[in-house]
Amino acid sequence: MEEKVASHLAWAYQRGIPDRRNGSYVRRVLTEIGDIVLAVPRTRCFTPRGIITAYARRTKEIDHLILSCFLLGLSTRKVGIALLSLLGERVSPQTVTRTAKRLDDAVRAFHRRRIIPSFRALILDGIVIKRKTGAGTLKRSVLVALGIREDGRKEVIDFHLAKSESGPEWRTFLTDLINRGLTSCEVICADGGQGLTSILPEVYPHIPLQRCWAHKIRNILDKVPKKKQAAVKTGLQKTLQRPGQLQKDGPAHGSRNTRRLSRAYRMILMICSPASSSLILISARQ
């Protein structure tokens, strides 16, 4: 700050602008090393506010630290307790609330932004998150759209807090994505939830649907005895990886690879008990 004041005075002298030092004033600022007292120099016409924001009592790094604790799930009161040993001063719950409100504008802008349709694949799934309240723990469904870009990287396109994973909730979410520009992709990957699969032909009628292999394997393993799940999972993964090899080998090897797939699948069923095998076969056909 002293250097900025000296630089300003030199600049003003060269241009004939009358200005001179006007002492300093005291500022208390909360930083990563604790609460410090600063003597901020000034002139008659200039104050180095670019270094410390005017009227700010904390540096930007402290605000980022508060937001990080808040996003990790700490309550507004526990954030102050967690940062007490680091900063040497307790951050009040009101300060945490005011700082966290800055995220609202960023979230609203994220939900309203224009989507550029540059995704090869669209992955749709619903997750359940737990929220602690005064009345106990509440479970809420979050609908998530994940895109795979041309370079193979994944990107969270958007998310929607919903009451459930029903068809109407998915329709509302996907219709909003379409209105913002997400009109096409090569394939859609989703689990076997009835709510989502029932409205996909209506919302994206010309995009093929690929059943998520991870969900399919989980559904099959649910019907397998626990001690045999590891072997069945290994066999399923090898089986599911073979379709790509069929295209690579070409038509000449198609019949041979098909026989290998059939043998591998029969071996998986033989590992399980007869009752479990019938359930697996039913699940695999769905």
ROMIVEX-142635 format. One record per residue (C-alpha): x, y, z; residue in one letter. Coordinates in steps of 0.2 Angstrom, whole numbers, plus 2048, in hexadecimal, padded with zeros to 3 digits. Each point is the difference from the previous one (the first is absolute). Layout:
+-----+-----+-----+-----+
!  xx !  yy !  zz ! res !
+-----+-----+-----+-----+
!   X !   Y !   Z !   A !
...
+-----+-----+-----+-----+
This chain:
+-----+-----+-----+-----+
!  xx !  yy !  zz ! res !
+-----+-----+-----+-----+
! 800 ! 800 ! 800 !   M !
! 80E ! 80C ! 804 !   E !
! 807 ! 7FC ! 7EE !   E !
! 7F0 ! 804 ! 7F8 !   K !
! 7FF ! 810 ! 809 !   V !
! 812 ! 805 ! 7FB !   A !
! 7FC ! 7FB ! 7EE !   S !
! 7F0 ! 80B ! 800 !   H !
! 809 ! 80F ! 807 !   L !
! 80E ! 7FE ! 7F3 !   A !
! 7F3 ! 7FF ! 7F2 !   W !
! 7F6 ! 80F ! 807 !   A !
! 811 ! 80A ! 801 !   Y !
! 804 ! 7FD ! 7EE !   Q !
! 7EF ! 806 ! 7FA !   R !
! 7FF ! 80F ! 80C !   G !
! 7F2 ! 7FA ! 80A !   I !
! 801 ! 807 ! 812 !   P !
! 7FF ! 7F2 ! 80D !   D !
! 80A ! 7FB ! 810 !   R !
! 800 ! 7F3 ! 80D !   R !
! 7F1 ! 800 ! 80D !   N !
! 806 ! 7F4 ! 80D !   G !
! 7F7 ! 7EF ! 802 !   S !
! 7F2 ! 7F8 ! 808 !   Y !
! 7FE ! 7EF ! 809 !   V !
! 7F7 ! 7F1 ! 7F9 !   R !
! 7FD ! 7EF ! 808 !   R !
! 800 ! 7F2 ! 7F3 !   V !
! 7FE ! 7ED ! 802 !   L !
! 80D ! 7F7 ! 7F6 !   T !
! 807 ! 7EE ! 7FF !   E !
! 80C ! 804 ! 80E !   I !
! 7F3 ! 807 ! 80C !   G !
! 7F9 ! 811 ! 804 !   D !
! 80C ! 80E ! 7FB !   I !
! 800 ! 813 ! 803 !   V !
! 806 ! 80A ! 7F1 !   L !
! 805 ! 812 ! 7FE !   A !
! 7F9 ! 805 ! 7EF !   V !
! 80A ! 80F ! 7F9 !   P !
! 7F7 ! 80D ! 7F5 !   R !
! 802 ! 810 ! 7F8 !   T !
! 7F4 ! 80F ! 7FE !   R !
! 7F9 ! 7F8 ! 7F0 !   C !
! 805 ! 7EE ! 800 !   F !
! 7FD ! 7F0 ! 80B !   T !
! 808 ! 7EF ! 7FA !   P !
! 7EF ! 7F7 ! 801 !   R !
! 805 ! 7F4 ! 7F2 !   G !
! 80A ! 7F5 ! 80C !   I !
! 7F3 ! 7FF ! 80E !   I !
! 7EE ! 803 ! 7FA !   T !
! 7F7 ! 80F ! 808 !   A !
! 7F8 ! 7FC ! 810 !   Y !
! 804 ! 7EE ! 7FF !   A !
! 804 ! 7F7 ! 811 !   R !
! 806 ! 7F0 ! 7F8 !   R !
! 80B ! 7FB ! 7F1 !   T !
! 7FA ! 7F7 ! 7F2 !   K !
! 809 ! 7F0 ! 805 !   E !
! 7F6 ! 800 ! 810 !   I !
! 7F0 ! 801 ! 7F7 !   D !
! 805 ! 7F1 ! 7F5 !   H !
! 805 ! 7F7 ! 810 !   L !
! 7EF ! 803 ! 808 !   I !
! 7F7 ! 7FB ! 7F0 !   L !
! 80A ! 7F0 ! 7FF !   S !
! 7FB ! 7FB ! 812 !   C !
! 7EE ! 804 ! 7FC !   F !
! 800 ! 7F6 ! 7F0 !   L !
! 807 ! 7F1 ! 809 !   L !
! 7F1 ! 7FF ! 80B !   G !
! 804 ! 80A ! 810 !   L !
! 7F2 ! 80A ! 807 !   S !
! 802 ! 813 ! 802 !   T !
! 805 ! 7FE ! 812 !   R !
! 80C ! 7F2 ! 7FE !   K !
! 80A ! 80A ! 7F2 !   V !
! 805 ! 80D ! 80D !   G !
! 805 ! 7F2 ! 80C !   I !
! 80A ! 7F7 ! 7F3 !   A !
! 80A ! 810 ! 7FB !   L !
! 803 ! 806 ! 811 !   L !
! 810 ! 7F7 ! 803 !   S !
! 806 ! 805 ! 7EF !   L !
! 7FB ! 813 ! 800 !   L !
! 801 ! 803 ! 812 !   G !
! 7EF ! 809 ! 7FF !   E !
! 7EF ! 7F8 ! 7FF !   R !
! 7F6 ! 803 ! 7F0 !   V !
! 7ED ! 804 ! 805 !   S !
! 7F2 ! 7F6 ! 7F8 !   P !
! 7F9 ! 810 ! 7F9 !   Q !
! 811 ! 803 ! 7F7 !   T !
! 7FF ! 7EE ! 7F9 !   V !
! 7EE ! 803 ! 7FA !   T !
! 804 ! 810 ! 7F7 !   R !
! 810 ! 7F8 ! 7F8 !   T !
! 7F6 ! 7F1 ! 7FA !   A !
! 7F3 ! 80B ! 7F8 !   K !
! 80D ! 804 ! 7F3 !   R !
! 7FE ! 7EF ! 7F9 !   L !
! 7ED ! 803 ! 7FC !   D !
! 804 ! 80B ! 7F1 !   D !
! 80D ! 7F4 ! 7FA !   A !
! 7F3 ! 7F1 ! 801 !   V !
! 7F2 ! 80A ! 7F8 !   R !
! 80C ! 805 ! 7F1 !   A !
! 805 ! 7EE ! 7FE !   F !
! 7EE ! 7FA ! 7FF !   H !
! 7FC ! 80E ! 7F3 !   R !
! 80F ! 7FF ! 7F5 !   R !
! 7FF ! 7FB ! 7EE !   R !
! 806 ! 7EE ! 7FC !   I !
! 80A ! 7FD ! 7F1 !   I !
! 7FC ! 7EF ! 7F9 !   P !
! 811 ! 7F9 ! 7FE !   S !
! 7FE ! 7F0 ! 809 !   F !
! 802 ! 7EF ! 7F9 !   R !
! 7F7 ! 7F7 ! 80E !   A !
! 7F3 ! 805 ! 80D !   L !
! 800 ! 7F7 ! 811 !   I !
! 7F0 ! 802 ! 80A !   L !
! 7FF ! 7FA ! 812 !   D !
! 7F8 ! 804 ! 810 !   G !
! 808 ! 801 ! 811 !   I !
! 7F9 ! 801 ! 812 !   V !
! 809 ! 80D ! 80C !   I !
! 7FD ! 801 ! 812 !   K !
! 7FC ! 811 ! 808 !   R !
! 801 ! 803 ! 813 !   K !
! 7F2 ! 80B ! 807 !   T !
! 7F9 ! 804 ! 811 !   G !
! 7F3 ! 7F3 ! 7FD !   A !
! 80D ! 7F2 ! 7FB !   G !
! 808 ! 7FA ! 7F1 !   T !
! 7F6 ! 803 ! 7EF !   L !
! 804 ! 7F7 ! 7F0 !   K !
! 7FE ! 809 ! 7F0 !   R !
! 802 ! 7FA ! 7EE !   S !
! 80C ! 809 ! 7F4 !   V !
! 7FE ! 7FD ! 7ED !   L !
! 811 ! 802 ! 7F8 !   V !
! 805 ! 802 ! 7ED !   A !
! 812 ! 7FB ! 7FD !   L !
! 807 ! 803 ! 7EE !   G !
! 80F ! 7F8 ! 7F8 !   I !
! 809 ! 80C ! 7F4 !   R !
! 809 ! 7FD ! 7F0 !   E !
! 810 ! 7FF ! 809 !   D !
! 7FA ! 7F2 ! 80B !   G !
! 7FF ! 80B ! 810 !   R !
! 7F0 ! 801 ! 80B !   K !
! 7F7 ! 80F ! 804 !   E !
! 7F1 ! 803 ! 80C !   V !
! 7F3 ! 809 ! 7F5 !   I !
! 7F3 ! 803 ! 80D !   D !
! 7F7 ! 7F9 ! 80F !   F !
! 7EF ! 802 ! 807 !   H !
! 7F9 ! 7FE ! 812 !   L !
! 7F1 ! 7F6 ! 7FE !   A !
! 7F3 ! 7F8 ! 80B !   K !
! 803 ! 7EF ! 7F8 !   S !
! 807 ! 7F7 ! 7F1 !   E !
! 7EE ! 7FF ! 7F8 !   S !
! 7FD ! 803 ! 7ED !   G !
! 7F8 ! 812 ! 803 !   P !
! 810 ! 805 ! 809 !   E !
! 80B ! 7FA ! 7F3 !   W !
! 7F6 ! 808 ! 7F2 !   R !
! 801 ! 811 ! 809 !   T !
! 813 ! 7FE ! 801 !   F !
! 803 ! 7FA ! 7EF !   L !
! 7F4 ! 80C ! 7F8 !   T !
! 80A ! 80F ! 808 !   D !
! 810 ! 7F9 ! 7F9 !   L !
! 7F9 ! 7FF ! 7EE !   I !
! 7F9 ! 812 ! 801 !   N !
! 812 ! 805 ! 805 !   R !
! 808 ! 7F8 ! 7F1 !   G !
! 803 ! 7ED ! 805 !   L !
! 7F6 ! 7F9 ! 7F1 !   T !
! 80B ! 7F2 ! 7FA !   S !
! 80E ! 7F3 ! 803 !   C !
! 805 ! 7EF ! 7FA !   E !
! 7FA ! 7F6 ! 80E !   V !
! 7F7 ! 801 ! 811 !   I !
! 806 ! 7F5 ! 80E !   C !
! 7F4 ! 7FD ! 80F !   A !
! 7FB ! 7F3 ! 80D !   D !
! 7F0 ! 7F6 ! 7FF !   G !
! 7F5 ! 80C ! 80A !   G !
! 7EF ! 800 ! 7F9 !   Q !
! 7FD ! 813 ! 803 !   G !
! 80F ! 804 ! 7F5 !   L !
! 7FE ! 7F3 ! 7F2 !   T !
! 7ED ! 804 ! 7FE !   S !
! 803 ! 812 ! 7FB !   I !
! 810 ! 7FE ! 7F6 !   L !
! 7F7 ! 7FB ! 7F0 !   P !
! 7F5 ! 810 ! 802 !   E !
! 80E ! 80C ! 804 !   V !
! 80E ! 7F9 ! 7F5 !   Y !
! 7F7 ! 7F5 ! 7F3 !   P !
! 80E ! 7FE ! 7F4 !   H !
! 80F ! 7FC ! 80C !   I !
! 804 ! 7EE ! 804 !   P !
! 800 ! 7FA ! 812 !   L !
! 80E ! 7F6 ! 808 !   Q !
! 7FD ! 7F7 ! 810 !   R !
! 80D ! 805 ! 80D !   C !
! 80B ! 7F0 ! 802 !   W !
! 805 ! 805 ! 812 !   A !
! 7ED ! 800 ! 805 !   H !
! 7FD ! 7F0 ! 7F6 !   K !
! 80E ! 7F7 ! 809 !   I !
! 7FA ! 807 ! 811 !   R !
! 7EF ! 7F9 ! 7FC !   N !
! 806 ! 7EF ! 7FC !   I !
! 80C ! 7FF ! 80F !   L !
! 7F1 ! 804 ! 80B !   D !
! 7F9 ! 7EE ! 7FC !   K !
! 811 ! 7F7 ! 802 !   V !
! 806 ! 7F9 ! 811 !   P !
! 80D ! 80B ! 808 !   K !
! 80E ! 7F4 ! 800 !   K !
! 7FE ! 7FE ! 7ED !   K !
! 7FE ! 812 ! 7FB !   Q !
! 813 ! 803 ! 7FD !   A !
! 801 ! 7F2 ! 7F3 !   A !
! 7EF ! 805 ! 7F8 !   V !
! 805 ! 812 ! 7FF !   K !
! 811 ! 7FB ! 7F7 !   T !
! 7F7 ! 7F6 ! 7F4 !   G !
! 7F3 ! 80D ! 7FC !   L !
! 80D ! 80D ! 7FD !   Q !
! 809 ! 7F5 ! 7F4 !   K !
! 7F0 ! 7FC ! 7F7 !   T !
! 7FA ! 812 ! 7FE !   L !
! 811 ! 805 ! 7F9 !   Q !
! 7FF ! 7F3 ! 7F2 !   R !
! 7F3 ! 80A ! 7F4 !   P !
! 80E ! 80D ! 7FC !   G !
! 80B ! 7F1 ! 7FB !   Q !
! 7F3 ! 7FA ! 7F5 !   L !
! 800 ! 810 ! 7F5 !   Q !
! 813 ! 800 ! 801 !   K !
! 802 ! 7EE ! 7F9 !   D !
! 7F4 ! 802 ! 7F2 !   G !
! 7F2 ! 7F4 ! 7F9 !   P !
! 80C ! 7F2 ! 7FE !   A !
! 803 ! 7FE ! 812 !   H !
! 7EE ! 804 ! 805 !   G !
! 7F9 ! 7EE ! 802 !   S !
! 810 ! 7FB ! 80A !   R !
! 7FF ! 80F ! 80C !   N !
! 7ED ! 7FD ! 802 !   T !
! 803 ! 7EE ! 806 !   R !
! 80D ! 806 ! 80C !   R !
! 7F3 ! 80D ! 807 !   L !
! 7F3 ! 7F2 ! 802 !   S !
! 80D ! 7F5 ! 809 !   R !
! 805 ! 80E ! 80C !   A !
! 7EE ! 804 ! 804 !   Y !
! 7FC ! 7EE ! 803 !   R !
! 80F ! 7FE ! 80C !   M !
! 7FA ! 80F ! 80A !   I !
! 7EF ! 7F8 ! 802 !   L !
! 808 ! 7F0 ! 805 !   M !
! 809 ! 808 ! 80F !   I !
! 7F0 ! 805 ! 808 !   C !
! 7F3 ! 7F5 ! 807 !   S !
! 7F1 ! 7FB ! 7F5 !   P !
! 7F4 ! 80C ! 809 !   A !
! 80D ! 80E ! 7FE !   S !
! 803 ! 7FC ! 7EE !   S !
! 7EE ! 802 ! 7FB !   S !
! 7FF ! 811 ! 809 !   L !
! 810 ! 805 ! 7F7 !   I !
! 7F9 ! 7FB ! 7EF !   L !
! 7F0 ! 809 ! 803 !   I !
! 80A ! 810 ! 805 !   S !
! 80C ! 7FF ! 7F1 !   A !
! 7F1 ! 800 ! 7F4 !   R !
! 7F8 ! 80F ! 807 !   Q !
+-----+-----+-----+-----+
